[in-house]
C-alpha cells in the first residue's frame, strides 16, 4: 500500500520561509518521479515543482523559479520543497505526487501553507 505523507506547512509572514517534506512508503522510491502541486481555494490543482528519480532533472513553474527548491533523499524516501520569499499568493494546500515509469500515480493528503501578515 503506497502512502505519501506531507508535513511542514503552517502560517508564515510574507517574505518568510518554510520547508515541506513528503515521506513515501510502499513503493520503490528512486523509480518514481516526485512532484509538488498546490491548490488555492476555488482554483485548480497546479504544478509547482518536479524531480526525476535520480534528482538530475528538476522543473519549476515560472511563478516559483528562484524562490522554491525541490530536492530528494532517496535513502529516506523523502522529497522536500524549500520555499523562500513566500508571498500571499503562495497560500494553498500543497500536495506531494509520485509517478512511476508506468504512469501509476499517487497523491498525499496535502499540507496547508498560509502566507499572511
N, C-alpha and C positions, 0 to 999 in steps of 0.2 A: 504494500500500500504506500503510494507516494504521498508525502506530506511536505509542504513548504510553509515555514513559519517565519513571518516577518516580525521585526521589533525595531525599536529606536525612534519611533515617531514621537511627536509631542508638540508643545506650544513654544514658539521661538519668536523673538523680536525681528523686525526687518534688519537685514544685514547679518543675522546670526547664522549658525551652522548646526547641522545635525548629521549623524551617520546612521543610516538604516542598515540592518542586517537581515538576511534571509537564509535560514538553515534548512537544508533539504535532507530528506531521508527516504529510503525505499527505492532509490534509483542509483545508477552508476553516474555519479555527478559529473565527472570530467567528460562524459559523452554529450552532455546537454549544453545547448546554448541557453544562457541565463539573461533575462531582461528585467527591467523595471518599467512599469507603466503607472500612470496616475489618472484618477478620475475626480474632477471637481464636481460640486453639486450641480445637478441639472445638465451635465455635459457628458460626452462620451469618454470612454477609457482611451487614453492616448499613450503612445510610446514615449519613453523618456531616454533610456539608455540600454544597450545590449552588448554582450560579450560572448565570443565563441568559447569552446571548451578549454582550449589551452591558453586563453587570455590574450592572444596576439591580435585579435581583431575586435575593435570596440567602435560602437556607433552611438551618436548622441542626437537627440532632437536639437534643432537650432536654438530653441528657447533656453537650453541649459548648458550649451557649449561654453567652456571656460569657467563654469561655476560648479558643475557636478562632475564627479569622477566615479565610474564603476570599476570594481575590482573583484577578484575572487580568490579564495583559498581552497583549492581542491582537496587538500588534506583534511580540512574541516568541513567540507561540503557546504560552504558558505559563500554567498555573494553579498557584496556591500555596495552602498551608494553613499558616497560622501557628498554632502550638499552644503555649499558655501554661498555667501551673499544672498541668502534667501529673501524673497520678496513676497508680498501678499498674494500675488498671482500664482505662487507655488503651492498655495493651500490646496490640499486634495487628500484623498486616500491613495496611498502608494501600494502597489501590488507587485509581487515577485512572480515571474513566469519562467517555467522551464520547458524547453522544446527539444525533443530528441531528433536525431538524424532522420528517423522515420516519421517525423511530424506528430508524435504524441505530445500533447500539451497539458501542462498542469499549472494551476494558479494557487497562490497563497490567499489568505483571508483578508490581507490588507492591514496597513497601519496608517493612522491619521497623522497628517502633518498640518499644523496650523501656524501661519505666519501673521502675526498681528502685534500692533503696538498697544 
